Amino acid sequence: MLFTQIFTPLLSEYLNRLSMIVDNKLNCGPVLSWMEIDNHGNRFLLKEEASLNVPAIAAAHVIKRYTAQANDEISIEVGDILSVIDMPPKEDTTWWRGKHGFQVGFFPSECVELINEKLPQTVKVDALGSKPGVTNTTGPSSPTSVSKKHGKLMGFLRTFMKSRPTKQKLKQRGILKERVFGCDLGEHLLNSGQDVPQVLKSCSEFIEKHGVVDGIYRHSGVSSNIQKLRHEFDSENVPDLTKDVYMQDIHCIGSLCKLYFRELPNPLLTYQLYEKFAECMGEMTEEERMVKVHDVIQQLPPPHYR
């Protein structure tokens, strides 16, 4: 009760300050996912991250009884069958992690014996501490007192690093946002669901309405204005280009367009078709050149062709 009275005001103050900083740029979905709670405050664990659903890499039977001494350990009896999900090298730690029924936890590796010795070579090297097919005459090196003491922690960290969510999962949860500038054109359009990048659409509409001036693409705009606009589009925001600061510096919009095309990993006309476009500049009549250029343009990938 006392803990709640102390903790609640602190959490409330933290969330209020966080709301002031991020404004409306952060919605409820990512916050609930980060905190692993639902909209009622109930804690949940995503299925793909639950330890119980981690695939086993080996099966083992218990040859020595062990009683759990901590919350992250499991008790095992002689004859029990375990699913082993993490087998770090014995020179690093003597603790393995596995599943017994609906329980997941650590147990001493010397208490079990692997049932199937036909493991993948990478796993066998880690588990046995020696190369497959080679007899280890010297035996594994003795664990230091530090590795013995922190064996479970080392095993947990190793498992955590292996089970990190993929880039795609982070994108789906809204945690990782793909940049606009410097991102492959096809990948960006696929992620955003657009036919044309928003930055090009906004800039072209502005230029057609306000930027029909001499040297719109030749003169450079103010660098600070260009960087502000780039940051807005990279943050998936659509800035108001009719603000006075941009209306007084129309060339920064043209410079932003050039910057977008310049930072494409694969240029708009693509590296693959570079030679064919270069051939169009050879000695030929104007009509032949037009036909050849039109033919090469038809070969562009759909995102680049649009």
Contacts in CASP RR format, 6 or more apart in sequence:
PFRMAT RR
TARGET T0000
AUTHOR 0000-0000-0000
METHOD contacts of the structure
MODEL  1
MLFTQIFTPLLSEYLNRLSMIVDNKLNCGPVLSWMEIDNHGNRFLLKEEA
SLNVPAIAAAHVIKRYTAQANDEISIEVGDILSVIDMPPKEDTTWWRGKH
GFQVGFFPSECVELINEKLPQTVKVDALGSKPGVTNTTGPSSPTSVSKKH
GKLMGFLRTFMKSRPTKQKLKQRGILKERVFGCDLGEHLLNSGQDVPQVL
KSCSEFIEKHGVVDGIYRHSGVSSNIQKLRHEFDSENVPDLTKDVYMQDI
HCIGSLCKLYFRELPNPLLTYQLYEKFAECMGEMTEEERMVKVHDVIQQL
PPPHYR
25 235 0 8 1.000
25 237 0 8 1.000
28 39 0 8 1.000
29 173 0 8 1.000
29 174 0 8 1.000
30 173 0 8 1.000
30 174 0 8 1.000
30 175 0 8 1.000
32 38 0 8 1.000
32 39 0 8 1.000
33 46 0 8 1.000
33 173 0 8 1.000
33 174 0 8 1.000
33 175 0 8 1.000
34 175 0 8 1.000
36 43 0 8 1.000
36 44 0 8 1.000
36 45 0 8 1.000
36 46 0 8 1.000
37 43 0 8 1.000
37 44 0 8 1.000
38 44 0 8 1.000
47 53 0 8 1.000
48 165 0 8 1.000
48 169 0 8 1.000
49 163 0 8 1.000
49 165 0 8 1.000
51 85 0 8 1.000
51 99 0 8 1.000
51 104 0 8 1.000
51 105 0 8 1.000
52 99 0 8 1.000
52 102 0 8 1.000
52 104 0 8 1.000
54 85 0 8 1.000
54 104 0 8 1.000
54 159 0 8 1.000
54 163 0 8 1.000
55 85 0 8 1.000
56 83 0 8 1.000
56 84 0 8 1.000
56 85 0 8 1.000
56 98 0 8 1.000
56 99 0 8 1.000
57 84 0 8 1.000
57 85 0 8 1.000
57 86 0 8 1.000
57 87 0 8 1.000
57 119 0 8 1.000
57 120 0 8 1.000
57 123 0 8 1.000
58 83 0 8 1.000
58 84 0 8 1.000
58 87 0 8 1.000
58 114 0 8 1.000
58 115 0 8 1.000
58 116 0 8 1.000
58 119 0 8 1.000
58 123 0 8 1.000
58 127 0 8 1.000
59 81 0 8 1.000
59 82 0 8 1.000
59 83 0 8 1.000
59 84 0 8 1.000
59 114 0 8 1.000
59 115 0 8 1.000
59 116 0 8 1.000
60 81 0 8 1.000
60 82 0 8 1.000
60 84 0 8 1.000
60 112 0 8 1.000
60 113 0 8 1.000
60 114 0 8 1.000
60 115 0 8 1.000
61 79 0 8 1.000
61 80 0 8 1.000
61 81 0 8 1.000
61 82 0 8 1.000
61 112 0 8 1.000
61 113 0 8 1.000
61 115 0 8 1.000
62 76 0 8 1.000
62 77 0 8 1.000
62 78 0 8 1.000
62 79 0 8 1.000
62 80 0 8 1.000
62 81 0 8 1.000
62 82 0 8 1.000
62 111 0 8 1.000
62 112 0 8 1.000
63 78 0 8 1.000
63 79 0 8 1.000
63 111 0 8 1.000
63 112 0 8 1.000
63 113 0 8 1.000
64 78 0 8 1.000
64 108 0 8 1.000
64 110 0 8 1.000
64 111 0 8 1.000
64 112 0 8 1.000
65 76 0 8 1.000
65 77 0 8 1.000
65 78 0 8 1.000
65 111 0 8 1.000
66 75 0 8 1.000
66 76 0 8 1.000
66 107 0 8 1.000
66 108 0 8 1.000
66 111 0 8 1.000
67 75 0 8 1.000
68 74 0 8 1.000
68 75 0 8 1.000
70 152 0 8 1.000
72 105 0 8 1.000
72 106 0 8 1.000
72 152 0 8 1.000
72 156 0 8 1.000
73 105 0 8 1.000
73 106 0 8 1.000
73 107 0 8 1.000
73 152 0 8 1.000
74 98 0 8 1.000
74 100 0 8 1.000
74 103 0 8 1.000
74 104 0 8 1.000
74 105 0 8 1.000
74 106 0 8 1.000
74 107 0 8 1.000
76 82 0 8 1.000
76 100 0 8 1.000
76 107 0 8 1.000
76 111 0 8 1.000
76 112 0 8 1.000
80 100 0 8 1.000
81 115 0 8 1.000
82 98 0 8 1.000
82 99 0 8 1.000
82 100 0 8 1.000
82 107 0 8 1.000
82 112 0 8 1.000
83 98 0 8 1.000
83 99 0 8 1.000
83 100 0 8 1.000
84 96 0 8 1.000
84 97 0 8 1.000
84 98 0 8 1.000
84 112 0 8 1.000
84 114 0 8 1.000
85 97 0 8 1.000
85 98 0 8 1.000
85 99 0 8 1.000
85 104 0 8 1.000
85 159 0 8 1.000
86 96 0 8 1.000
86 97 0 8 1.000
86 98 0 8 1.000
86 155 0 8 1.000
86 158 0 8 1.000
86 159 0 8 1.000
87 96 0 8 1.000
87 109 0 8 1.000
87 123 0 8 1.000
87 126 0 8 1.000
87 127 0 8 1.000
88 95 0 8 1.000
88 96 0 8 1.000
88 126 0 8 1.000
88 154 0 8 1.000
88 155 0 8 1.000
88 158 0 8 1.000
89 125 0 8 1.000
89 126 0 8 1.000
89 127 0 8 1.000
89 129 0 8 1.000
89 140 0 8 1.000
90 109 0 8 1.000
90 127 0 8 1.000
90 128 0 8 1.000
90 129 0 8 1.000
90 140 0 8 1.000
90 143 0 8 1.000
91 129 0 8 1.000
91 140 0 8 1.000
91 141 0 8 1.000
91 143 0 8 1.000
91 147 0 8 1.000
92 143 0 8 1.000
92 147 0 8 1.000
92 151 0 8 1.000
92 154 0 8 1.000
92 155 0 8 1.000
93 143 0 8 1.000
93 147 0 8 1.000
93 148 0 8 1.000
93 150 0 8 1.000
93 151 0 8 1.000
93 152 0 8 1.000
93 154 0 8 1.000
93 155 0 8 1.000
94 108 0 8 1.000
94 109 0 8 1.000
94 110 0 8 1.000
94 143 0 8 1.000
94 148 0 8 1.000
94 151 0 8 1.000
95 106 0 8 1.000
95 107 0 8 1.000
95 108 0 8 1.000
95 109 0 8 1.000
95 151 0 8 1.000
95 152 0 8 1.000
95 155 0 8 1.000
96 106 0 8 1.000
96 107 0 8 1.000
96 108 0 8 1.000
96 109 0 8 1.000
96 112 0 8 1.000
97 104 0 8 1.000
97 105 0 8 1.000
97 106 0 8 1.000
97 107 0 8 1.000
97 155 0 8 1.000
97 156 0 8 1.000
97 159 0 8 1.000
98 104 0 8 1.000
98 105 0 8 1.000
98 106 0 8 1.000
98 107 0 8 1.000
99 105 0 8 1.000
106 152 0 8 1.000
114 127 0 8 1.000
119 127 0 8 1.000
121 132 0 8 1.000
124 132 0 8 1.000
125 131 0 8 1.000
125 132 0 8 1.000
128 136 0 8 1.000
129 136 0 8 1.000
129 140 0 8 1.000
130 136 0 8 1.000
130 139 0 8 1.000
130 140 0 8 1.000
147 154 0 8 1.000
165 173 0 8 1.000
167 176 0 8 1.000
170 176 0 8 1.000
171 177 0 8 1.000
171 178 0 8 1.000
171 191 0 8 1.000
177 235 0 8 1.000
177 236 0 8 1.000
178 187 0 8 1.000
178 188 0 8 1.000
178 191 0 8 1.000
179 234 0 8 1.000
180 188 0 8 1.000
180 197 0 8 1.000
180 198 0 8 1.000
180 199 0 8 1.000
180 233 0 8 1.000
180 234 0 8 1.000
180 236 0 8 1.000
180 260 0 8 1.000
181 199 0 8 1.000
181 230 0 8 1.000
181 233 0 8 1.000
181 234 0 8 1.000
181 259 0 8 1.000
181 260 0 8 1.000
181 263 0 8 1.000
182 263 0 8 1.000
182 264 0 8 1.000
182 265 0 8 1.000
183 265 0 8 1.000
184 264 0 8 1.000
184 265 0 8 1.000
184 266 0 8 1.000
185 197 0 8 1.000
185 264 0 8 1.000
185 266 0 8 1.000
185 268 0 8 1.000
185 303 0 8 1.000
185 304 0 8 1.000
186 301 0 8 1.000
186 303 0 8 1.000
186 304 0 8 1.000
188 197 0 8 1.000
189 195 0 8 1.000
189 196 0 8 1.000
189 197 0 8 1.000
189 303 0 8 1.000
192 198 0 8 1.000
194 201 0 8 1.000
195 306 0 8 1.000
196 306 0 8 1.000
197 260 0 8 1.000
198 233 0 8 1.000
198 238 0 8 1.000
199 233 0 8 1.000
199 256 0 8 1.000
199 257 0 8 1.000
199 260 0 8 1.000
200 257 0 8 1.000
200 260 0 8 1.000
202 238 0 8 1.000
202 239 0 8 1.000
202 241 0 8 1.000
203 241 0 8 1.000
203 253 0 8 1.000
203 254 0 8 1.000
203 256 0 8 1.000
203 257 0 8 1.000
204 257 0 8 1.000
206 241 0 8 1.000
206 242 0 8 1.000
206 253 0 8 1.000
207 216 0 8 1.000
207 250 0 8 1.000
207 253 0 8 1.000
207 254 0 8 1.000
207 257 0 8 1.000
210 242 0 8 1.000
210 247 0 8 1.000
210 250 0 8 1.000
211 250 0 8 1.000
211 253 0 8 1.000
213 250 0 8 1.000
215 251 0 8 1.000
216 250 0 8 1.000
216 251 0 8 1.000
216 254 0 8 1.000
217 254 0 8 1.000
217 257 0 8 1.000
217 258 0 8 1.000
219 251 0 8 1.000
220 251 0 8 1.000
220 255 0 8 1.000
221 249 0 8 1.000
221 251 0 8 1.000
221 252 0 8 1.000
221 254 0 8 1.000
221 255 0 8 1.000
222 249 0 8 1.000
222 252 0 8 1.000
225 245 0 8 1.000
225 246 0 8 1.000
225 249 0 8 1.000
225 252 0 8 1.000
226 252 0 8 1.000
226 255 0 8 1.000
226 256 0 8 1.000
226 259 0 8 1.000
228 239 0 8 1.000
229 239 0 8 1.000
229 241 0 8 1.000
229 246 0 8 1.000
229 252 0 8 1.000
229 253 0 8 1.000
229 256 0 8 1.000
230 256 0 8 1.000
230 259 0 8 1.000
232 238 0 8 1.000
232 239 0 8 1.000
233 239 0 8 1.000
239 246 0 8 1.000
241 253 0 8 1.000
246 252 0 8 1.000
246 253 0 8 1.000
261 267 0 8 1.000
261 268 0 8 1.000
268 304 0 8 1.000
269 277 0 8 1.000
269 300 0 8 1.000
269 304 0 8 1.000
270 300 0 8 1.000
270 301 0 8 1.000
270 304 0 8 1.000
273 296 0 8 1.000
273 299 0 8 1.000
273 300 0 8 1.000
276 296 0 8 1.000
276 299 0 8 1.000
277 293 0 8 1.000
277 296 0 8 1.000
279 292 0 8 1.000
280 289 0 8 1.000
280 292 0 8 1.000
280 293 0 8 1.000
280 296 0 8 1.000
281 289 0 8 1.000
282 289 0 8 1.000
284 292 0 8 1.000
297 305 0 8 1.000
298 305 0 8 1.000
END
